[in-house]
């Protein structure tokens, strides 16, 4: 069973203020092609920085709450969502970890319940990268009714990690929020 589950939102997307007061009309795919389903330049910067946040050199984590994932989940591209942002966000981490982490992109948006069930059956540390609107529901599926988690992930926040640690000897979970603090403009504010 999973001992730690970390949840992040995909990196910055087009048509949303980029944190620096600009609205970016398009994103970029890994080949440089413009796409509304890609990441902005700032999003690509965050994706690269997330690779070092979750797999730091010398295993010196910025926060003791974080860990290198053994399994990574990102939503699938489907007829309900053509967005590639979740998969693009984890791509640098996936490349850095190579076969040391199993990557699962088989669950599309709308199948969060099945994804959580599968993620919780993984061993060790799990990272989930998903769209912001489903993150509170994913969190609630992990902790059940035993803990309060925020009911809304704000549209303009790309800079947090929600961390769930299995409580010793039980099926319960603790919940913490860890600010990423990776890019200029990232906030230390938690979601309430």
C-alpha positions in Angstrom: 0.0 0.0 0.0 1.1 3.6 -0.6 2.8 5.2 2.4 2.8 8.8 0.9 0.6 10.4 -1.7 1.6 13.8 -3.1 -0.8 15.8 -5.3 0.2 18.6 -7.6 -1.7 20.6 -10.2 -0.4 20.6 -13.7 2.0 23.5 -14.5 0.9 26.9 -15.9 -1.5 26.9 -18.8 -2.5 29.4 -21.5 -5.2 32.0 -21.1 -4.6 32.3 -17.3 -2.5 35.1 -15.8 1.0 33.6 -15.6 1.7 34.9 -12.0 3.6 37.8 -13.4 0.5 39.8 -14.6 0.5 38.5 -18.2 -2.1 36.5 -20.1 -0.5 34.0 -22.4 -2.8 33.0 -25.4 -1.2 29.7 -26.2 1.0 26.9 -24.7 3.8 24.9 -26.1 4.1 21.1 -26.6 7.4 19.4 -26.1 8.3 19.9 -29.8 7.7 23.7 -29.6 4.4 23.6 -31.4 1.8 26.1 -30.2 -1.2 24.5 -28.6 -3.9 25.5 -26.2 -3.4 22.1 -24.6 0.3 22.7 -23.8 2.2 24.6 -21.1 3.3 28.2 -21.1 7.0 28.9 -21.0 6.6 29.4 -17.2 4.8 26.1 -17.1 7.8 24.4 -18.7 10.0 26.1 -16.2 7.9 24.7 -13.4 7.9 21.2 -14.9 11.7 21.2 -15.0 11.9 22.5 -11.5 9.5 19.9 -10.2 11.9 17.2 -11.4 14.5 18.6 -8.9 11.9 19.1 -6.2 10.9 15.4 -6.2 14.3 13.9 -7.2 16.9 16.3 -5.8 20.6 15.6 -6.3 22.0 14.0 -3.1 18.4 13.4 -1.9 18.3 16.7 0.0 14.7 17.6 -0.2 13.5 21.2 0.2 10.9 19.9 2.6 11.0 16.8 4.8 7.4 16.2 3.8 8.4 15.4 0.2 9.8 12.2 -1.3 10.8 10.8 -4.7 7.8 8.9 -6.1 7.8 5.3 -7.0 4.6 5.7 -9.0 3.4 8.8 -10.9 -0.2 9.3 -12.1 -1.2 11.9 -14.7 -4.6 12.0 -16.5 -5.0 10.5 -19.9 -5.9 12.4 -23.0 -9.5 11.6 -23.9 -12.5 12.8 -25.7 -13.5 14.6 -22.5 -10.1 16.4 -22.2 -7.6 16.9 -24.9 -5.2 18.7 -22.4 -1.7 17.3 -22.4 -0.6 19.5 -19.5 -0.6 16.8 -16.8 1.6 14.5 -18.9 3.9 17.4 -19.9 4.2 18.6 -16.3 5.6 15.2 -15.2 7.7 14.6 -18.3 11.0 16.0 -16.9 10.6 14.1 -13.7 9.7 10.9 -15.6 12.8 11.4 -17.8 15.0 12.0 -14.7 13.7 8.9 -12.8 13.6 6.6 -15.8 12.5 3.1 -14.8 12.8 3.9 -11.1 9.2 5.2 -11.2 6.2 3.6 -12.8 4.1 6.2 -14.8 0.4 5.6 -15.2 -1.5 7.8 -17.7 -4.4 5.4 -18.3 -7.1 7.2 -16.3 -8.9 10.1 -18.0 -10.5 13.0 -16.2 -13.8 11.7 -14.8 -12.2 8.5 -13.6 -10.5 10.0 -10.5 -12.1 7.4 -8.1 -10.6 4.5 -10.0 -7.3 6.3 -10.3 -7.2 6.9 -6.5 -8.0 3.2 -5.8 -5.1 2.2 -8.1 -2.7 4.8 -6.7 -3.4 3.7 -3.1 -2.5 0.1 -4.0 1.0 1.2 -5.2 3.9 0.7 -2.8 5.9 3.5 -1.4 5.5 7.1 -2.6 2.9 8.2 -5.2 2.7 11.5 -7.1 -0.6 12.5 -8.7 -0.6 15.4 -11.3 -4.2 16.4 -12.3 -6.4 19.3 -13.2 -7.2 21.7 -10.4 -10.9 21.2 -10.3 -10.6 17.5 -9.4 -7.9 17.9 -6.8 -10.1 18.4 -3.7 -12.2 15.4 -4.7 -9.1 13.3 -5.1 -7.9 14.5 -1.7 -11.2 13.6 -0.1 -11.1 10.1 -1.6 -7.7 9.6 0.1 -8.5 10.8 3.6 -12.2 9.9 3.6 -14.4 11.8 6.1 -11.6 11.7 8.8 -9.8 14.9 7.8 -10.8 18.2 6.4 -9.1 19.1 3.1 -9.8 22.3 1.1 -12.9 22.1 -1.0 -11.5 24.2 -3.8 -8.2 24.6 -5.5 -7.9 28.1 -6.9 -7.6 28.7 -10.6 -4.5 30.8 -10.2 -2.5 28.4 -8.0 0.1 26.1 -9.6 2.7 26.2 -6.7 1.6 23.8 -4.0 2.0 20.2 -3.1 -0.7 18.4 -1.0 1.0 15.7 1.0 -0.8 12.7 2.6 1.1 10.4 4.8 -0.3 7.1 6.0 -0.5 7.1 9.8 1.5 4.4 11.5 -0.4 1.1 12.0 -3.7 2.4 10.5 -5.5 3.2 7.3 -5.7 6.8 8.3 -3.8 9.7 6.7 -2.3 13.0 7.8 -2.6 16.0 5.5 -0.1 18.8 4.9 0.4 21.5 2.3 3.9 22.3 1.1 4.6 25.4 -0.9 6.8 24.6 -3.9 8.7 28.0 -4.0 10.3 27.1 -7.3 9.6 30.2 -9.4 9.5 33.9 -8.8 6.0 34.8 -7.6 5.3 31.4 -6.0 3.4 31.9 -2.7 3.8 30.6 0.8 0.1 30.9 1.3 -1.8 27.7 1.9 -5.3 26.9 0.5 -8.1 27.1 3.1 
